[in-house]
Amino acid sequence: MLNIVLFGPPGAGKGTQSQKLIDTYSLIHLSTGDLLRSEIAAGTELGLRAKTLMDQGILVPDEVVIGMIDTKLKENRNAAGFIFDGFPRTVKQAESLDSLLDQNNTAISGMIALEVNEEELTKRLLLRGQTSGRPDDQNEELVRKRVQEYNTKTAPVAGYYANQGKYHAINGIGEIEEIFTEICEIIDSYATQLNA
Ligand code: B4P
């Protein structure tokens, strides 16, 4: 199986690039942000709890997102692979993902990290906030809080995959199409290794 972690701070382009990747590769796209927003839209108890945290730019508890991913992996046992978008966001989530995949006799092929500086992230998210209706994109203080959450809780996940020799960073600033081409080159190299 081809299992890709698309990594980066909020606004780095994970969701944007995932949409293009699912058109190219036959992989299942799992975005914890999208899954949580679906729960909010459906008005579930999980959604109501998550909304309070997301609206403050704070990460949702590990158990909640790990549970959602576990369910999705079980629903898609015969998939060719997955694109994990916005997950794992803590080292605990990364460890849990490894054991869930191991139970299915598979593993992460690699992590692709999109590198974008805080000024550009803030600009992109506030711009999206003008049309997205997402409460967490609405003001600069909240956007900076999300970047701070990333720096303290999520950035260490890069080291977790680097220790496994699975970390690949690319510049996330530039034309969306050019960034997409670079990501595809890395994914194609994973696929070649798998088939070797
Ligand atoms: P997410 O839904 O994952 O949201 P995100 O990181 O803000 O967005 P994304 O990274 O996908 O946006 P993109 O760059 O594509 O998370 C939202 C919240 O959910 C979190 O804050 C947290 O509370 C919670 N959550 C989610 N997963 C969790 C987990 N695992 N654990 C705990 N909590 C979790 O796009 C941003 C903008 O940039 C777009 O407008 C796009 O058009 C633009 N853009 C993209 N690429 C560009 C480029 N190259 N140039 C210019 N603009 C570009």
Residues whose N, C-alpha, C, O or C-beta is under 5 A from the ligand:
A	BS01	B4P	P9 P10 G11 A12 G13 K14 G15 T16 T32 G33 D34 L53 M54 G57 I58 L59 V60 V65 G86 F87 P88 R89 R124 R128 R146 G172 G174 E175 I176
